[in-house]
Amino acid sequence: MLTYQIEAKDHFRRVDSFMRNLLPTAQFSYLKKLLSAGHLTVNGAPAEAAQLLKRADTVCLKESSKTAAFLARATPELDILFEDSWIVCFNKAPGLAVHRTEDPEEANLVDLGDSFLQRRDGVSRLRPVNRLDKGTSGAIIMAKSAVAAGMFGKMVQNEGLGKLYLAMVEGKLPKEGLIDLPLDGKESQTRYLRLFQGSAGSLVAVYPLTGRMHQIRQHFRMLDHPILGDKRYGGRVLPGFTGHVLHSFTTRLVHPATEEALEIPAPLPAPLLRLLLRLTALKEETLFHSLNEIPPSEVLPIPALA
């Protein structure tokens, strides 16, 4: 039996994401077989694919020669949050561009993802489904084919994605608020819930109700509470940290091909976790407890306009 204790990097990760990163070259069918046969347990109980792991959980995987052959020898270059035959969802690191930039030597997620899947599957041409700024970390969905890109693109256009972000902004904020300020002449709304207030700023859960370009970054700048590290919109520089303190934490959607309701969480990348612990002076356990208690947008009370 292979035994693993969940660390901070896997807190709030789906079980199938943990398995995919543990066995990066295994086929989908094999991972599903391990789960359906009860060969993977969490704290002694058979696990479900969408089950969320917590720090200090104990994961056990039945050992076999086939499983051993699939085990990663090192931490995978890319963090896969969800994957099926239609899409792959990556946990993008802060400071990593999604597309190619003017600098031909600069790494980007599309090329890294294509290279990884080509080595594993022999073919790949990824197409981003949603946007994520270079400085923002977290979940980004990529379609594996032109058909999938069209299907998911239509879904995003017609229904949108349920997005929850984490951000650290300058100054003190009310406990909750609704920012209702137009951008580029279009209606734009962002809700937020303050999770922590300290001398370094406010840690907030952010719920964009519309999907304008740089909406969250612009809205907090317009409140005179820019996101830390966001130099473009007035945030103060964070020495040693690449990017700004904005993380796409949870993505919710109804899969247009399978009609499955998906919730895809993105654990905090190590550099962001270290930064938040330093800025908030919270213990890791306290921070994680706060993240576990973040409510979905539909259960938040309607706040006064900010």
C-alpha positions as YAML, in Angstrom:
chain: A
units: angstrom
residues:
- id: 1
  name: MET
  ca: [0.00, 0.00, 0.00]
- id: 2
  name: LEU
  ca: [1.30, 3.45, -0.98]
- id: 3
  name: THR
  ca: [0.51, 6.06, 1.68]
- id: 4
  name: TYR
  ca: [0.57, 9.85, 1.34]
- id: 5
  name: GLN
  ca: [-0.21, 12.61, 3.80]
- id: 6
  name: ILE
  ca: [-1.74, 15.64, 2.15]
- id: 7
  name: GLU
  ca: [0.45, 18.73, 2.32]
- id: 8
  name: ALA
  ca: [-0.38, 22.40, 1.84]
- id: 9
  name: LYS
  ca: [0.15, 22.24, -1.93]
- id: 10
  name: ASP
  ca: [-2.74, 19.78, -2.23]
- id: 11
  name: HIS
  ca: [-5.14, 21.36, 0.25]
- id: 12
  name: PHE
  ca: [-8.54, 21.84, -1.44]
- id: 13
  name: ARG
  ca: [-7.58, 19.64, -4.41]
- id: 14
  name: ARG
  ca: [-9.95, 17.19, -6.07]
- id: 15
  name: VAL
  ca: [-9.07, 13.52, -5.64]
- id: 16
  name: ASP
  ca: [-8.91, 12.96, -9.41]
- id: 17
  name: SER
  ca: [-6.46, 15.88, -9.69]
- id: 18
  name: PHE
  ca: [-4.27, 14.33, -7.00]
- id: 19
  name: MET
  ca: [-4.33, 11.02, -8.87]
- id: 20
  name: ARG
  ca: [-3.57, 12.64, -12.22]
- id: 21
  name: ASN
  ca: [-0.50, 14.40, -10.82]
- id: 22
  name: LEU
  ca: [0.58, 11.28, -8.92]
- id: 23
  name: LEU
  ca: [0.22, 9.07, -12.01]
- id: 24
  name: PRO
  ca: [0.76, 11.59, -14.84]
- id: 25
  name: THR
  ca: [1.13, 9.07, -17.69]
- id: 26
  name: ALA
  ca: [-1.78, 6.79, -16.76]
- id: 27
  name: GLN
  ca: [-4.84, 6.60, -19.02]
- id: 28
  name: PHE
  ca: [-8.20, 7.98, -17.86]
- id: 29
  name: SER
  ca: [-9.71, 4.52, -17.86]
- id: 30
  name: TYR
  ca: [-7.06, 3.24, -15.47]
- id: 31
  name: LEU
  ca: [-7.57, 6.13, -13.01]
- id: 32
  name: LYS
  ca: [-11.33, 5.57, -13.07]
- id: 33
  name: LYS
  ca: [-10.80, 1.85, -12.49]
- id: 34
  name: LEU
  ca: [-8.68, 2.53, -9.41]
- id: 35
  name: LEU
  ca: [-11.43, 4.72, -7.96]
- id: 36
  name: SER
  ca: [-14.36, 2.47, -8.85]
- id: 37
  name: ALA
  ca: [-12.58, -0.56, -7.40]
- id: 38
  name: GLY
  ca: [-11.94, 1.24, -4.13]
- id: 39
  name: HIS
  ca: [-8.16, 1.03, -4.56]
- id: 40
  name: LEU
  ca: [-7.72, 4.62, -3.43]
- id: 41
  name: THR
  ca: [-8.94, 5.69, 0.01]
- id: 42
  name: VAL
  ca: [-8.95, 8.93, 1.96]
- id: 43
  name: ASN
  ca: [-8.72, 8.55, 5.72]
- id: 44
  name: GLY
  ca: [-9.65, 4.90, 5.34]
- id: 45
  name: ALA
  ca: [-12.78, 5.37, 3.20]
- id: 46
  name: PRO
  ca: [-13.17, 4.82, -0.56]
- id: 47
  name: ALA
  ca: [-12.70, 8.11, -2.39]
- id: 48
  name: GLU
  ca: [-14.80, 9.88, -5.03]
- id: 49
  name: ALA
  ca: [-13.29, 11.75, -7.99]
- id: 50
  name: ALA
  ca: [-14.73, 15.15, -6.98]
- id: 51
  name: GLN
  ca: [-13.96, 14.75, -3.27]
- id: 52
  name: LEU
  ca: [-11.83, 17.59, -1.89]
- id: 53
  name: LEU
  ca: [-8.66, 16.82, 0.01]
- id: 54
  name: LYS
  ca: [-7.60, 18.71, 3.13]
- id: 55
  name: ARG
  ca: [-4.17, 19.18, 4.64]
- id: 56
  name: ALA
  ca: [-3.19, 16.22, 6.87]
- id: 57
  name: ASP
  ca: [-5.63, 13.82, 5.15]
- id: 58
  name: THR
  ca: [-4.18, 10.35, 4.60]
- id: 59
  name: VAL
  ca: [-4.44, 8.95, 1.09]
- id: 60
  name: CYS
  ca: [-3.71, 5.26, 0.45]
- id: 61
  name: LEU
  ca: [-3.32, 3.70, -2.98]
- id: 62
  name: LYS
  ca: [-3.19, -0.05, -3.54]
- id: 63
  name: GLU
  ca: [0.27, -0.91, -4.81]
- id: 64
  name: SER
  ca: [0.85, -2.91, -7.98]
- id: 65
  name: SER
  ca: [3.55, -3.19, -10.61]
- id: 66
  name: LYS
  ca: [1.32, -1.32, -13.11]
- id: 67
  name: THR
  ca: [0.67, 1.52, -10.69]
- id: 68
  name: ALA
  ca: [4.35, 1.73, -9.81]
- id: 69
  name: ALA
  ca: [5.23, 2.15, -13.50]
- id: 70
  name: PHE
  ca: [2.94, 5.20, -13.72]
- id: 71
  name: LEU
  ca: [4.21, 6.94, -10.58]
- id: 72
  name: ALA
  ca: [5.76, 10.36, -11.14]
- id: 73
  name: ARG
  ca: [9.47, 10.38, -10.41]
- id: 74
  name: ALA
  ca: [9.40, 14.13, -9.78]
- id: 75
  name: THR
  ca: [6.79, 16.86, -9.33]
- id: 76
  name: PRO
  ca: [5.05, 17.31, -12.71]
- id: 77
  name: GLU
  ca: [5.94, 20.49, -14.57]
- id: 78
  name: LEU
  ca: [2.25, 21.41, -14.87]
- id: 79
  name: ASP
  ca: [-0.43, 21.13, -12.21]
- id: 80
  name: ILE
  ca: [-3.53, 19.49, -13.72]
- id: 81
  name: LEU
  ca: [-6.73, 20.28, -11.82]
- id: 82
  name: PHE
  ca: [-9.16, 18.38, -14.05]
- id: 83
  name: GLU
  ca: [-8.94, 16.47, -17.31]
- id: 84
  name: ASP
  ca: [-11.20, 14.44, -19.56]
- id: 85
  name: SER
  ca: [-11.31, 13.75, -23.29]
- id: 86
  name: TRP
  ca: [-12.66, 17.27, -23.97]
- id: 87
  name: ILE
  ca: [-10.68, 19.64, -21.76]
- id: 88
  name: VAL
  ca: [-7.74, 19.99, -19.43]
- id: 89
  name: CYS
  ca: [-7.72, 22.53, -16.61]
- id: 90
  name: PHE
  ca: [-4.34, 23.77, -15.35]
- id: 91
  name: ASN
  ca: [-3.40, 25.59, -12.17]
- id: 92
  name: LYS
  ca: [-1.45, 28.45, -13.74]
- id: 93
  name: ALA
  ca: [1.48, 29.88, -11.81]
- id: 94
  name: PRO
  ca: [1.61, 33.65, -11.21]
- id: 95
  name: GLY
  ca: [3.73, 35.42, -13.82]
- id: 96
  name: LEU
  ca: [3.31, 32.72, -16.49]
- id: 97
  name: ALA
  ca: [1.79, 33.98, -19.75]
- id: 98
  name: VAL
  ca: [-1.04, 31.97, -21.28]
- id: 99
  name: HIS
  ca: [-0.08, 32.69, -24.90]
- id: 100
  name: ARG
  ca: [3.18, 33.42, -26.67]
- id: 101
  name: THR
  ca: [4.50, 36.93, -26.08]
- id: 102
  name: GLU
  ca: [6.80, 39.22, -28.04]
- id: 103
  name: ASP
  ca: [9.74, 37.53, -26.33]
- id: 104
  name: PRO
  ca: [10.24, 34.21, -28.16]
- id: 105
  name: GLU
  ca: [12.20, 32.84, -25.18]
- id: 106
  name: GLU
  ca: [9.43, 33.48, -22.65]
- id: 107
  name: ALA
  ca: [7.56, 30.38, -21.47]
- id: 108
  name: ASN
  ca: [3.79, 30.23, -21.93]
- id: 109
  name: LEU
  ca: [1.14, 27.82, -20.72]
- id: 110
  name: VAL
  ca: [-0.25, 26.82, -24.14]
- id: 111
  name: ASP
  ca: [3.16, 25.67, -25.40]
- id: 112
  name: LEU
  ca: [4.02, 23.96, -22.10]
- id: 113
  name: GLY
  ca: [0.67, 22.18, -22.09]
- id: 114
  name: ASP
  ca: [1.01, 21.10, -25.72]
- id: 115
  name: SER
  ca: [4.51, 19.75, -25.11]
- id: 116
  name: PHE
  ca: [3.36, 17.78, -22.06]
- id: 117
  name: LEU
  ca: [0.34, 16.24, -23.80]
- id: 118
  name: GLN
  ca: [2.33, 15.48, -26.95]
- id: 119
  name: ARG
  ca: [4.86, 13.52, -24.89]
- id: 120
  name: ARG
  ca: [2.08, 11.67, -23.08]
- id: 121
  name: ASP
  ca: [-0.53, 11.19, -25.81]
- id: 122
  name: GLY
  ca: [1.37, 11.80, -29.03]
- id: 123
  name: VAL
  ca: [-0.80, 14.71, -30.15]
- id: 124
  name: SER
  ca: [-2.08, 18.01, -28.76]
- id: 125
  name: ARG
  ca: [-3.30, 21.42, -29.85]
- id: 126
  name: LEU
  ca: [-4.74, 23.28, -26.89]
- id: 127
  name: ARG
  ca: [-7.11, 26.24, -27.14]
- id: 128
  name: PRO
  ca: [-7.84, 28.38, -24.04]
- id: 129
  name: VAL
  ca: [-11.52, 28.51, -23.08]
- id: 130
  name: ASN
  ca: [-11.28, 31.34, -20.53]
- id: 131
  name: ARG
  ca: [-8.90, 34.26, -19.95]
- id: 132
  name: LEU
  ca: [-6.38, 34.64, -17.16]
- id: 133
  name: ASP
  ca: [-3.95, 37.55, -16.98]
- id: 134
  name: LYS
  ca: [-0.23, 36.83, -16.84]
- id: 135
  name: GLY
  ca: [0.08, 38.00, -13.24]
- id: 136
  name: THR
  ca: [-3.00, 36.08, -12.05]
- id: 137
  name: SER
  ca: [-2.68, 32.49, -10.87]
- id: 138
  name: GLY
  ca: [-5.21, 29.69, -10.74]
- id: 139
  name: ALA
  ca: [-7.61, 27.67, -12.86]
- id: 140
  name: ILE
  ca: [-7.65, 28.03, -16.62]
- id: 141
  name: ILE
  ca: [-9.54, 25.67, -18.94]
- id: 142
  name: MET
  ca: [-8.14, 24.57, -22.30]
- id: 143
  name: ALA
  ca: [-10.01, 22.69, -24.99]
- id: 144
  name: LYS
  ca: [-8.31, 19.68, -26.58]
- id: 145
  name: SER
  ca: [-9.90, 20.02, -30.03]
- id: 146
  name: ALA
  ca: [-11.65, 22.50, -32.30]
- id: 147
  name: VAL
  ca: [-14.97, 20.81, -31.55]
- id: 148
  name: ALA
  ca: [-14.42, 21.12, -27.80]
- id: 149
  name: ALA
  ca: [-13.30, 24.74, -28.20]
- id: 150
  name: GLY
  ca: [-16.50, 25.60, -30.06]
- id: 151
  name: MET
  ca: [-18.70, 23.78, -27.56]
- id: 152
  name: PHE
  ca: [-17.09, 25.27, -24.46]
- id: 153
  name: GLY
  ca: [-16.73, 28.70, -26.04]
- id: 154
  name: LYS
  ca: [-20.47, 28.78, -26.72]
- id: 155
  name: MET
  ca: [-21.17, 27.66, -23.16]
- id: 156
  name: VAL
  ca: [-18.98, 30.45, -21.72]
- id: 157
  name: GLN
  ca: [-20.62, 33.03, -23.99]
- id: 158
  name: ASN
  ca: [-24.19, 31.96, -23.20]
- id: 159
  name: GLU
  ca: [-23.93, 30.85, -19.58]
- id: 160
  name: GLY
  ca: [-20.56, 32.00, -18.28]
- id: 161
  name: LEU
  ca: [-18.38, 30.36, -15.68]
- id: 162
  name: GLY
  ca: [-19.00, 30.54, -11.95]
- id: 163
  name: LYS
  ca: [-15.74, 32.08, -10.74]
- id: 164
  name: LEU
  ca: [-14.45, 32.70, -7.24]
- id: 165
  name: TYR
  ca: [-11.15, 34.55, -6.83]
- id: 166
  name: LEU
  ca: [-8.92, 35.33, -3.87]
- id: 167
  name: ALA
  ca: [-7.22, 38.72, -3.74]
- id: 168
  name: MET
  ca: [-5.15, 40.78, -1.32]
- id: 169
  name: VAL
  ca: [-5.89, 44.47, -1.69]
- id: 170
  name: GLU
  ca: [-4.49, 47.59, -0.08]
- id: 171
  name: GLY
  ca: [-6.23, 49.28, 2.85]
- id: 172
  name: LYS
  ca: [-9.32, 48.44, 4.88]
- id: 173
  name: LEU
  ca: [-12.56, 47.27, 3.31]
- id: 174
  name: PRO
  ca: [-16.08, 46.74, 4.69]
- id: 175
  name: LYS
  ca: [-16.99, 43.16, 5.54]
- id: 176
  name: GLU
  ca: [-18.72, 42.77, 2.18]
- id: 177
  name: GLY
  ca: [-19.68, 44.83, -0.79]
- id: 178
  name: LEU
  ca: [-20.94, 45.07, -4.36]
- id: 179
  name: ILE
  ca: [-18.87, 47.14, -6.77]
- id: 180
  name: ASP
  ca: [-21.26, 48.38, -9.46]
- id: 181
  name: LEU
  ca: [-19.13, 50.57, -11.74]
- id: 182
  name: PRO
  ca: [-19.22, 50.45, -15.56]
- id: 183
  name: LEU
  ca: [-16.10, 49.57, -17.52]
- id: 184
  name: ASP
  ca: [-15.68, 50.70, -21.12]
- id: 185
  name: GLY
  ca: [-19.29, 51.86, -21.06]
- id: 186
  name: LYS
  ca: [-20.61, 48.41, -20.09]
- id: 187
  name: GLU
  ca: [-22.37, 47.30, -16.93]
- id: 188
  name: SER
  ca: [-19.83, 45.65, -14.61]
- id: 189
  name: GLN
  ca: [-20.42, 44.16, -11.18]
- id: 190
  name: THR
  ca: [-18.08, 42.53, -8.67]
- id: 191
  name: ARG
  ca: [-19.04, 41.22, -5.24]
- id: 192
  name: TYR
  ca: [-16.54, 40.67, -2.47]
- id: 193
  name: LEU
  ca: [-16.38, 39.24, 1.04]
- id: 194
  name: ARG
  ca: [-13.55, 40.24, 3.37]
- id: 195
  name: LEU
  ca: [-11.86, 37.23, 4.95]
- id: 196
  name: PHE
  ca: [-9.08, 38.96, 6.87]
- id: 197
  name: GLN
  ca: [-8.04, 42.49, 7.71]
- id: 198
  name: GLY
  ca: [-4.47, 43.35, 8.71]
- id: 199
  name: SER
  ca: [-1.88, 46.07, 8.48]
- id: 200
  name: ALA
  ca: [-0.73, 44.79, 5.06]
- id: 201
  name: GLY
  ca: [-4.21, 44.98, 3.55]
- id: 202
  name: SER
  ca: [-7.43, 43.00, 3.16]
- id: 203
  name: LEU
  ca: [-7.74, 39.39, 2.02]
- id: 204
  name: VAL
  ca: [-10.99, 39.06, 0.08]
- id: 205
  name: ALA
  ca: [-13.05, 36.46, -1.72]
- id: 206
  name: VAL
  ca: [-14.13, 37.99, -5.03]
- id: 207
  name: TYR
  ca: [-17.15, 37.04, -7.15]
- id: 208
  name: PRO
  ca: [-17.22, 38.68, -10.61]
- id: 209
  name: LEU
  ca: [-20.84, 38.88, -11.76]
- id: 210
  name: THR
  ca: [-19.85, 40.12, -15.21]
- id: 211
  name: GLY
  ca: [-16.81, 39.28, -17.31]
- id: 212
  name: ARG
  ca: [-15.12, 42.49, -18.45]
- id: 213
  name: MET
  ca: [-11.43, 42.73, -19.29]
- id: 214
  name: HIS
  ca: [-9.36, 43.17, -16.10]
- id: 215
  name: GLN
  ca: [-12.64, 43.68, -14.24]
- id: 216
  name: ILE
  ca: [-11.49, 42.73, -10.73]
- id: 217
  name: ARG
  ca: [-8.22, 44.63, -11.04]
- id: 218
  name: GLN
  ca: [-9.93, 47.77, -12.35]
- id: 219
  name: HIS
  ca: [-12.78, 47.69, -9.85]
- id: 220
  name: PHE
  ca: [-10.53, 47.57, -6.80]
- id: 221
  name: ARG
  ca: [-8.34, 50.30, -8.29]
- id: 222
  name: MET
  ca: [-11.47, 52.44, -8.71]
- id: 223
  name: LEU
  ca: [-12.20, 51.95, -4.99]
- id: 224
  name: ASP
  ca: [-8.61, 53.10, -4.18]
- id: 225
  name: HIS
  ca: [-7.86, 49.59, -2.92]
- id: 226
  name: PRO
  ca: [-5.63, 48.18, -5.69]
- id: 227
  name: ILE
  ca: [-4.53, 44.55, -5.66]
- id: 228
  name: LEU
  ca: [-1.09, 44.08, -4.13]
- id: 229
  name: GLY
  ca: [1.59, 43.62, -6.77]
- id: 230
  name: ASP
  ca: [-0.64, 44.94, -9.58]
- id: 231
  name: LYS
  ca: [1.61, 47.73, -10.83]
- id: 232
  name: ARG
  ca: [-0.56, 48.45, -13.86]
- id: 233
  name: TYR
  ca: [-3.49, 49.44, -11.67]
- id: 234
  name: GLY
  ca: [-1.65, 51.13, -8.82]
- id: 235
  name: GLY
  ca: [-0.79, 48.21, -6.55]
- id: 236
  name: ARG
  ca: [2.43, 48.39, -4.58]
- id: 237
  name: VAL
  ca: [5.40, 46.30, -5.66]
- id: 238
  name: LEU
  ca: [6.03, 43.02, -3.84]
- id: 239
  name: PRO
  ca: [9.78, 42.28, -3.97]
- id: 240
  name: GLY
  ca: [10.52, 38.68, -4.84]
- id: 241
  name: PHE
  ca: [6.98, 37.87, -6.01]
- id: 242
  name: THR
  ca: [6.20, 37.48, -9.71]
- id: 243
  name: GLY
  ca: [2.66, 38.55, -10.50]
- id: 244
  name: HIS
  ca: [-0.07, 40.10, -8.39]
- id: 245
  name: VAL
  ca: [-2.08, 38.70, -5.49]
- id: 246
  name: LEU
  ca: [-5.09, 37.52, -7.46]
- id: 247
  name: HIS
  ca: [-5.89, 33.81, -7.70]
- id: 248
  name: SER
  ca: [-8.68, 32.05, -9.62]
- id: 249
  name: PHE
  ca: [-9.64, 29.78, -6.73]
- id: 250
  name: THR
  ca: [-12.79, 27.93, -7.83]
- id: 251
  name: THR
  ca: [-14.43, 27.45, -11.22]
- id: 252
  name: ARG
  ca: [-17.94, 26.05, -11.59]
- id: 253
  name: LEU
  ca: [-19.65, 24.98, -14.81]
- id: 254
  name: VAL
  ca: [-22.01, 22.47, -16.35]
- id: 255
  name: HIS
  ca: [-19.99, 20.35, -18.78]
- id: 256
  name: PRO
  ca: [-21.65, 20.91, -22.18]
- id: 257
  name: ALA
  ca: [-20.81, 17.41, -23.43]
- id: 258
  name: THR
  ca: [-21.57, 15.30, -20.34]
- id: 259
  name: GLU
  ca: [-23.98, 17.70, -18.55]
- id: 260
  name: GLU
  ca: [-22.03, 17.04, -15.36]
- id: 261
  name: ALA
  ca: [-21.95, 19.87, -12.83]
- id: 262
  name: LEU
  ca: [-18.26, 20.50, -12.21]
- id: 263
  name: GLU
  ca: [-16.54, 22.39, -9.42]
- id: 264
  name: ILE
  ca: [-12.81, 22.75, -10.01]
- id: 265
  name: PRO
  ca: [-10.78, 24.23, -7.13]
- id: 266
  name: ALA
  ca: [-7.21, 25.47, -7.59]
- id: 267
  name: PRO
  ca: [-4.90, 25.03, -4.56]
- id: 268
  name: LEU
  ca: [-2.72, 28.02, -3.76]
- id: 269
  name: PRO
  ca: [0.63, 27.90, -5.60]
- id: 270
  name: ALA
  ca: [3.54, 27.69, -3.15]
- id: 271
  name: PRO
  ca: [4.86, 31.25, -3.79]
- id: 272
  name: LEU
  ca: [1.39, 32.72, -3.26]
- id: 273
  name: LEU
  ca: [0.77, 30.68, -0.10]
- id: 274
  name: ARG
  ca: [4.09, 31.82, 1.40]
- id: 275
  name: LEU
  ca: [3.29, 35.43, 0.54]
- id: 276
  name: LEU
  ca: [-0.20, 35.31, 2.06]
- id: 277
  name: LEU
  ca: [1.09, 33.73, 5.27]
- id: 278
  name: ARG
  ca: [3.69, 36.51, 5.52]
- id: 279
  name: LEU
  ca: [1.30, 39.36, 4.70]
- id: 280
  name: THR
  ca: [-1.50, 38.19, 6.96]
- id: 281
  name: ALA
  ca: [0.71, 36.76, 9.75]
- id: 282
  name: LEU
  ca: [-1.84, 33.93, 9.97]
- id: 283
  name: LYS
  ca: [-0.96, 30.36, 10.75]
- id: 284
  name: GLU
  ca: [-1.38, 27.97, 7.84]
- id: 285
  name: GLU
  ca: [-4.16, 26.12, 9.64]
- id: 286
  name: THR
  ca: [-6.08, 29.35, 10.27]
- id: 287
  name: LEU
  ca: [-5.76, 30.50, 6.66]
- id: 288
  name: PHE
  ca: [-6.93, 27.16, 5.32]
- id: 289
  name: HIS
  ca: [-9.90, 27.16, 7.70]
- id: 290
  name: SER
  ca: [-10.92, 30.57, 6.34]
- id: 291
  name: LEU
  ca: [-10.70, 29.29, 2.77]
- id: 292
  name: ASN
  ca: [-12.78, 26.22, 3.63]
- id: 293
  name: GLU
  ca: [-15.57, 28.47, 4.93]
- id: 294
  name: ILE
  ca: [-15.90, 30.72, 1.86]
- id: 295
  name: PRO
  ca: [-19.55, 30.58, 0.74]
- id: 296
  name: PRO
  ca: [-20.68, 30.25, -2.89]
- id: 297
  name: SER
  ca: [-21.98, 33.50, -4.34]
- id: 298
  name: GLU
  ca: [-25.62, 32.42, -4.35]
- id: 299
  name: VAL
  ca: [-25.81, 32.26, -0.55]
- id: 300
  name: LEU
  ca: [-24.28, 35.69, 0.06]
- id: 301
  name: PRO
  ca: [-26.67, 38.42, 1.25]
- id: 302
  name: ILE
  ca: [-27.19, 41.31, -1.13]
- id: 303
  name: PRO
  ca: [-24.86, 44.10, 0.14]
- id: 304
  name: ALA
  ca: [-25.12, 47.82, -0.32]
- id: 305
  name: LEU
  ca: [-23.48, 49.25, -3.42]
- id: 306
  name: ALA
  ca: [-19.79, 50.11, -3.09]
...
